[in-house]
């Protein structure tokens, strides 16, 4: 009886499970099908591949192809770059950071040291320049040194002079000799008269012993050195004390460096200077600043710093160009936060950096405004905005900024963030097209100047644009000529047209531009000129952001591979990319970052 009841229970349980399973298959299976299908579609959609450019990671396309900026093949982008980790932060995967060549470094305090770069010239030591004069009035009968640059030694006969006065003095000497026993004082006075003309005792005795009047007398060198100026010609009549030659002793020379007004606080007496000379490649000279001009030249806005150098082999010749570096320290600052210059992006009114944060979900970068202190050449002192221990991007910042613009995150020119843009067109245009369209160009705050003042800058801009085009065409001859014309145009600008605050701003920009153009006439290759072109362009962009442009609309364009992959900008009058840093080798590499009317 008990076994029968147990079997009945087992059969009933099996029947119940079978009924429930049949009901689920009949009534429940179909109700979940749309939800399951939606999950499958989402999975398939999540599996779509996004394609990007290894050099321009802001490019995002749903299918493979060529980069619209540089023409390189697009590569697949790994997932994980769009996870939201923090408001306003831009998320980047490890792959995206590698593609954009992003490098980060922690912020720390250190003793600020600035490498002040100085340009200068070798010149003769003013204390060793002599005027070789004649002590005899008369006519030049012989010139033993006939050209400048010839080396002469002390005591060497350099000229012969015919002097009627000396002829008369010799006649007086012979007459006094006849009565020297009766009037020895008269005889001695006649000898002294000849000695006043720098004749030696032996020369006077020789005249007396010969008994003949000499019509020509030699002029001997008072010092040793090189003839730097020849002041007379054969047959000239000279007066007593007339300079015949200018002689420079080049055993010591001065190297006179230009110290710009903005760098004067960093450079002082007894600072060590390492410098090189273009004509002596591979050789490094060391010296100490012994004197700095107390007055600044009102035209060039520079003071001269003097370095005195021994020059026994005459390697350093007056007129040679030099380039030096002073490692200067700010005495009133013990420690400060210092970041590389490549980490800071400057809009003209704001300075920003990208701060890196790492969480369990990934890496993100946040735009942060900072207050800059003195420039250290290759870095900046940060007054406010960063704390020791924080990590920032020190390379690839423009790539991060471009990606932030595309993602609608806060960026250099749009600190509040904005419309999310993609690498393909959805009606609003790509990021590069937005930059090229004048109506959508970013407004730039300019300092007010008169139209006449702005027109005064037109020759400077025309020469710069010619320089840009010549470099893009790999034409060194035209580029060099344009650079020289640009330097001349800068020197011809009437500074009086810039009033009040505009005058101070112009002087700062002009000083930077003049420094960048200092050696433009002496470059021997297009590579040297392209290296200087970055500084020229940076100065011109800063000038344009301050005063606007006297020519048509200008485009601020950027190449991430210029300046040894650090990136560099330039101004162009056309929106089409024609890269001046690489020319034909990478003519189309670059993008437009800004438009200035």
Order of alpha helices (4+ residues) and beta strands (2+ residues): alpha-alpha-beta-beta-beta-alpha-beta-beta-beta-beta-beta-beta-beta-alpha-alpha-alpha-beta-beta-beta-beta-beta-beta-beta-beta-beta-beta-beta-beta-beta-beta-beta-alpha-alpha-alpha-alpha-alpha-alpha-alpha-beta-alpha-beta-beta
